[in-house]
Amino acid sequence: MVVKWDFQMSMKKELSHLASNLGADLFAIVSSKDLDGAPKGHRPKDILPNAESVIVLGMKLLDAQVDILPSGNARDFFATSPRQDVFAGHTGFVSEQLDEIGYTLARFLEKKGYRAFHQMSSRGGTDNRYLIGLFSVKHAAVQSGLGVFGYHSMVITPQYGPRIRLTAILTDAEIKSDTPLDADFCVSCSGTPCIAMCPSYAIQIPTDGLPYNINKFACCQYMTTRPTCAVCVKVCPVGDEQVK
């Protein structure tokens, strides 16, 4: 038993060191069984039979790229801005960088004889009928302890707020998992700016113990008329107040 635990820790250290050297800012592990509450067809074992662990990686967005987003007149449904296009390009670039790191870790596992499925940051495999991805990297990130859900349904990390991109690797390697974060950044948030500034009125105060209450169809419809939105990312005080 001790040997198995030592192996899990050794593997975790190798992967964490590799991810950090390649440029990842965030790294955590969650056991696949902790994600068995996902809808059928979207659980780790539905995607990779015999999945044991999920590796979650994150990269921080540049603060100046986030801060350039317009938000002063966020309720104007007809307002567009080249700044949104610049931000969309930035998130796309960071996602591609993150995907290279995820692929490298997946290949590292394959070379050691394990199976590895890379849930990309740039391509989530979204079913546009229901706006649900093949695998929820956000839920994996929360269960792994990288952050917690905010009212805007984004993952809020202690270090960077929601100013991040995420990717994940599902593997049949058994790796020592991390624990969820015990925090709530929204309950004491002054003015709930993500709700007040949402241009599509999609975000509401959650009820019944749920972490968020968002009309994802209203959000998606709004973003079809412009390069992106991300007002909720910009105005979130957790990311805004941290020393970057």
N, C-alpha and C positions, 0 to 999 in steps of 0.2 A: 504493500500500500504506500509506503514511504517512497519507494522507487518510482511508482506511478506519479505521485505528487511532484517529486523532483523533476521528472521528465516534463510534466505539464508546465512547471515554472520555467524550466530551461527553454522550452519551445516558445513560451510567452516572451521571455527576455530577448530571444533571437529575433522574433517578429517585431517587437517594439523597437529594438535597436535599428533594424533594417528600415522600418517605416519612418523613424525619426531622421535617419541619415538621408533618406530620399526626399524629405521635406514635409512630412505630415506633422501637423500641430497637435492632433488628438489621436489617441489610441486606446481602445478598450475591448474587452471580450465579454460576450454573454453566452450562456449555455442555450443550445437550440430549444431545449424543453421549456425554457422560460418564455418562449415565443409561441407556444402551442395554442395560445388563446386567439391567435390571428384567424381570420376567416379561412374556411376550407379552400385549399388551392394556393394559399399564400403563406403557409407555414414552412419553416426551413426544410422539413422532411418531405414536403410536397414538391420541393424544387430540387433538393439533393437528398436522395434516400441515404439513410444512415448518418445524416448531418448531426454533428455533436456540438459544434461551436460556431459562433458568428463573430468575426473580427470587424470592428467598426473603426473607420478612419475619418478624420476631419481636417480640413484646411481653413484657415481664417481668410476672410475677404479683407482687402485693403480698406482701411477706414475712410480715406479720402474718396474712394470709389463709391462707398455707401453714402457718405455725407453729401455727395453731389446730387443725389436724387431729389427731385422736387417734392415738397410736401406742404408748402404754405397754402396752396389752393387745391388740396387733395380731393375736395368734393366736386370739383369741376370735371364732369364726365367727358367733356370734349377737349380738355387740356392734354396736349402731347408735348413731349420734350425730347431733344436729341440726347439729353442726359440719361434718360431711361434706356436708350439704345446703347450708350456707353456702358452703363451698368450691366445690361444683359450680356454684352460682349465680355465683360470682366468675369461674370459668374460662369459663363461658358468656358472661358480660358482656365479658370481655377478648377472647374469640374474635370476638364481634360487632363490637367496636371495630376489631379487626385486619382483619376482612372489609371494613369500610368503607374502610380504607386500601388494601387490595388492589384493591378495585373501582375506586377513584379512579385508581390507577396503571394498571390495565387500560384504563380509559377514556382516560387520557392517551395511551397507546400507540395506541389505536384512532383517536383524533383526528389522530395523525401518520401514519395510513395502514397501521398494522400490525394483525395479528390478535393477540388476547390471550385466553387462557383462564384464568379465576381458580379455582384449587383452594382452596375455602374452608376456613377454620379450624373453623367451626361445623358444617359438613356435609362429611364426607370421602368420601361416596359409597361406604360400606363394603359389601362383599358378606359378609353375616353367615354364609354357609355356610363360608367359609374365613377370615373376619376379615382381609380384605385390602382396602385402599382402592383407588379408581380410580387414584390417583397417590400415591406415597409422598413426602410433604413432608419427613419425617424424613431419608430417604436424600438428598434434594436438599440439605437443610441441611448434612449431613455433607460431601457432595461440594463444596459451595460454601465450606466452611471456617468456617461459623458455630460448629461444635462437633464433638464426636465421640460415638459411641455409648457408653453405659455398660452395665454388666451387666444393668441393668433395661430395656434396649432404648430408653430415653429419650435424647434428644440432650442432652449436657452441654456447656454453653458456658463459656468461661473467665470471663466476666463474671458470669453468674447461675446457673451450674449447670444443672439441669433445670427451674428455675422459670420456664418460658417457655411461650408459645403460638406456633404457627407458621402461616403461610399461604404460598402460592406463586402466581406468575403465569407461565404458559407463553406464549411469544411467538415470532413469526417474525422479530422484530428481532434482529440480531446485535449483542450487547453484550459488552464485555470481561469475561471471567470471572475469578473468584477461584480460589485454590488451597486444597486440603484442609488441615486443621490437623494438624500432626504432634504428637500428644499422646496420652497414655493416663492418664486420671484414676483408673482402677479398679485397675490392677495393683499399686499401692502403698497402696490404701485399707485402713485399719486396721479389721478386723472385718467388712468388707463388710456394712454395716447393711441395705442393700436386700435382700440374701439372708436375713439373720438375722431381719428384721422382716416379711418378706412374709407376709401372713395366708393366702394361698392356696398357699404353697410353690411358686410358679410359677417363681421365678428360681433358676438354677443357674450355677456357674462355667462359662464357655464353653470349648469344646475345639476342636481342629482349626483353630485360627487364626480362628475366628469371633468377632465382637465381642460377641455376647451369646447366651444360651441361656435362652429363656423359653417356658413353656407358656402361650401366649396364650389358649387355650380355658379353662384353669383360672382365669386372671386374669379373663377376661370373665364366667365363670360366677359367680365370687365377687361381682363388681360388680353383677350383676343382683339381688342381695338387699339392696342399700343404695344410697344416692344416688351414692356414688363411693368411691374408696379413696385412691390417691395417697400411700400411706405411703412408697413408694420415693422420691417427689419430696421429701417432708419430711425424710427421714433422710439424704439424699445429702449428704455433708460438703462437697462442692464448693460447692453453693449455700448451705449453712449457714454456712460459714466466710468467705465473701467479704464485703468491706465493701460494703454495699448503697448 
